[in-house]
């Protein structure tokens, strides 16, 4: 009985040790899942960027306006972007006037000149803003807090 009892103890110890290892391995995954639920997706986000306008970069208004950043409101509620800014790595900044972005709506901010509508805004610039190869678009709210960033390429 002593050898059977010792086998049972060894099996029990092995099962307990295996359970402890599995539990320890599962803890970080559970913690990560918990964190994921607490991280909120931005209410407003940079959803797409076209930094390299198609065709030749000839600084025509058509070419400048083919360079753009899209901003999407991911909520159901409208958000006023008054005082918000969109900036590149070189410090070029576009400041939003009183722009109401409807719930689940997207607005495109073009580099060149044009007439603002509810779906398209124009920076009224005569030169390109976004670097074709690498840059970062940063969206900040009216208090200067970073809301979202979008980077592409690699700085040289």
Number of C-alpha atoms within 10 A of each C-alpha: 6 7 8 9 10 11 12 12 12 12 12 12 12 12 12 12 12 12 12 12 11 11 11 11 11 11 11 11 11 11 10 11 11 11 11 11 9 9 8 8 13 13 16 23 19 22 17 14 19 14 22 18 17 11 8 9 14 11 14 14 17 15 19 27 23 19 23 25 21 18 22 20 21 18 15 11 13 14 15 16 18 14 16 21 22 22 18 19 15 11 11 13 16 19 17 19 12 11 17 15 20 19 16 14 18 21 21 23 22 24 27 24 17 16 8 14 11 13 14 15 23 19 20 16 17 13 15 21 24 24 16 14 12 14 19 19 23 20 24 20 19 14 9 11 11 14 17 19 16 16 13 14 11 9 8 5
